[in-house]
Amino acid sequence: MDLLIDEIVKLLGGVLAGALIALVVKLLHRVGLQINEDREKQLRAVAVDAIARVEEWAASHAKRKLKTKITGADKLESAVADIIDRIPGVSHEEAEAVIHSMLPHMKMGAAAGTREIVKAIRTR
């Protein structure tokens, strides 16, 4: 009888261990999805800030009538660098992609500057 009980306990232990592992994997998967969603939200927010900062910088530069002209490519690179500095692990391509995706959603007074950034993204 004790031998039968030992075998049942071993069998149930294996089944419970497998179920526990499956539960932990599902939990980690859900947490991972939440982390990715939070990272995307953060990335979009930082991109909007970076684009606005670059537009302000370009407008200020234009108002001071400096000899050097800030191109769309300059603005793009500045915004990309800002995103990369503020969010660890973001690649150059990922930063460009998020800038490209956020530009249509932004309402800015410097529409010409926005068009230059979009043009720079598309011609790369």
C-alpha positions in Angstrom: 0.0 0.0 0.0 2.8 2.4 0.9 4.4 1.7 -2.5 1.2 2.6 -4.3 0.9 5.8 -2.4 4.5 6.7 -3.1 4.0 6.2 -6.9 0.8 8.3 -6.8 2.6 11.1 -5.0 5.5 10.9 -7.5 3.0 11.0 -10.4 1.0 13.9 -8.9 4.2 15.8 -8.1 5.3 15.6 -11.8 1.9 16.7 -13.0 1.8 19.6 -10.5 5.3 20.6 -11.4 4.4 20.7 -15.1 1.3 22.8 -14.3 3.3 25.2 -12.2 5.9 25.6 -14.9 3.1 26.3 -17.5 1.5 28.8 -15.1 4.9 30.6 -14.6 5.5 30.7 -18.4 2.1 32.3 -19.0 2.6 34.8 -16.2 6.0 35.8 -17.6 4.5 36.1 -21.1 1.8 38.5 -19.8 4.4 40.5 -17.9 6.5 40.7 -21.0 3.6 41.9 -23.1 2.9 44.6 -20.6 6.5 45.7 -20.5 6.5 45.9 -24.3 3.3 48.0 -24.3 4.7 50.3 -21.6 8.0 50.7 -23.6 6.0 51.6 -26.8 4.1 54.2 -24.9 7.3 55.7 -23.5 8.9 55.6 -26.9 6.0 57.4 -28.5 6.0 60.1 -25.7 9.7 60.6 -26.0 9.5 60.9 -29.8 6.8 63.6 -29.5 9.0 65.5 -27.1 12.0 65.1 -29.3 10.2 66.3 -32.4 8.8 69.3 -30.6 12.3 70.1 -29.1 13.9 69.9 -32.6 11.2 72.1 -34.1 11.7 74.7 -31.4 15.5 74.6 -31.9 15.0 75.0 -35.7 12.6 77.9 -35.3 14.9 79.6 -32.8 17.8 79.1 -35.3 15.7 80.6 -38.1 14.7 83.6 -36.0 18.3 84.4 -35.2 18.9 84.4 -39.0 22.1 82.4 -38.6 24.0 81.6 -41.8 23.8 77.9 -41.5 20.5 76.3 -42.4 19.1 73.4 -40.5 17.9 70.8 -42.9 15.3 68.1 -42.4 18.1 65.5 -42.1 19.7 67.6 -39.3 16.3 67.7 -37.5 15.8 64.0 -38.0 19.3 63.1 -36.6 18.8 65.4 -33.7 15.5 63.9 -32.8 16.9 60.3 -33.2 19.8 61.2 -31.0 17.5 62.6 -28.3 15.4 59.4 -28.3 18.5 57.1 -28.2 19.9 59.2 -25.3 16.6 59.0 -23.3 15.6 55.4 -23.8 18.3 52.7 -23.4 18.4 50.0 -26.0 16.6 51.8 -28.8 18.2 51.4 -32.2 18.7 54.2 -34.7 16.2 52.5 -37.1 13.6 52.1 -34.3 13.9 55.7 -33.4 13.5 56.8 -37.0 10.4 54.6 -37.4 8.7 56.0 -34.3 9.4 59.6 -35.5 8.0 58.7 -38.9 4.9 57.2 -37.2 4.3 60.1 -34.8 4.7 63.0 -37.3 1.2 62.7 -38.8 -0.3 62.8 -35.4 1.4 66.0 -34.3 -0.2 69.5 -34.9 2.7 72.0 -35.1 2.9 75.5 -36.3 6.1 74.8 -38.2 4.5 72.5 -40.9 7.2 73.2 -43.4 9.8 71.8 -40.9 7.6 68.7 -40.4 7.5 68.2 -44.1 11.3 68.4 -44.2 11.6 65.7 -41.6 9.2 63.4 -43.4 11.0 64.1 -46.7 14.3 63.2 -45.0 12.9 60.0 -43.6 11.5 58.9 -46.9 14.7 59.7 -48.9 17.0 57.7 -46.6 
